[in-house]
Amino acid sequence: MPATITYQELKQITNPNHHIVDIRTPYEYAQSHLPKAVNIPYDILMMYPDSYLKKDQTYYLICAHGGLSHRACAILQAYGYNVANVKNGYDAEIRCYYYI
């Protein structure tokens, strides 16, 4: 089971060895994203993880709802990468605005 973190916790990360990877499509990424996030679409990341990730660094994967990033984290963790899923993805930010 991959590690998880909340959207609010993600926004507090300042460690330079911790990276935010937005696995949505380039179109979705262009609509809105966290300033620190790098866009590597899910399909590309799953085909070529060694081209984008290093096993000695930490990556936080985020998608729209949290499901796809959870799946990606499970696969990448099995390959030996240090990854964590952002619970509920970008939906978590939207929920914060509606429930405050």
N, C-alpha and C positions, 0 to 999 in steps of 0.2 A: 504494500500500500504506500503510495507516494506521500511525502510530507505535504502539508498545506499551510497556507498563510492567507490572511484576509487582505482585502484591497487596501484597507487603512494601514495595516502593517507594511505592506509593500511600498506605500508612498513615503515611509519613514527610512527606507534603506539608503545608507550613504557609503557603505563599504565598496571600494572600487573593484574588488574581486567578485562582487555579486552583480549579476546582469539580469535585466528584464528582457524577455523574449516574447514578443507579440506574435502569435502563430496564426492570426487571422489572415485573410486575403489582403493583397496590397490595397485594394479598393476600400475595405473596411478600415484598414490602418490609416489611410489618407483622411477618412472621415473624422477620426479622433483617436488619440492615443496618449499614453503617458510620455512626457518629454524624454525620459531616460530609456524608453523602450526601443528595441531594435526589431524590425519586422523580418521574420523568417517564416514564411508560410508553412503550415503543418506538413504538406506533401513534400516540400523540399527538405525540411528538417529531418523527416523520417527516412528519406532516401540517402541523405548525405550528412549525418550528424557529425562525423569527424571533420568535415569541412568548416563547421561553424562553432562547435563546442570543444572545450578542453576539459579533461577529467579532473583537473586540479582546481577548478573554479565552480562557483555556485550560480545556478540559473533559476529564475522564477518565470514560469511559463504562464501566459495569460491569453485567454480567448474571449469570446463574447459572453458565454454562459458558464464556463468552467468545465464542461464535459470533455471537450476535445483536448484541452490542455491536461486534464487528468489522465486521459488515455496516453497522450504523448509522454507524460512524466513516468507512467508505469513502464512504458517501453524503454525509454532512455535510462531509467534507473536500473533496469535489467542489464543494460549494456555497460553499466558502471559510471554513469554520469551523476553528478550531484545536482538534483533538480527538485523543485517544489512547485506545486500547483497553486494558483491564485483562486481561492474558493469563490465560486459564482462569477468569476471573470469581471468584465466591465459592467455587467448587470449589477454588481455590488455597489458601484458608484451611483448608478441610477436609483437604486433602492434607498440609498442614504438620503438623497434629495427628497424623496417622497415620504419618508417616514420620520423626518426630523421635525 
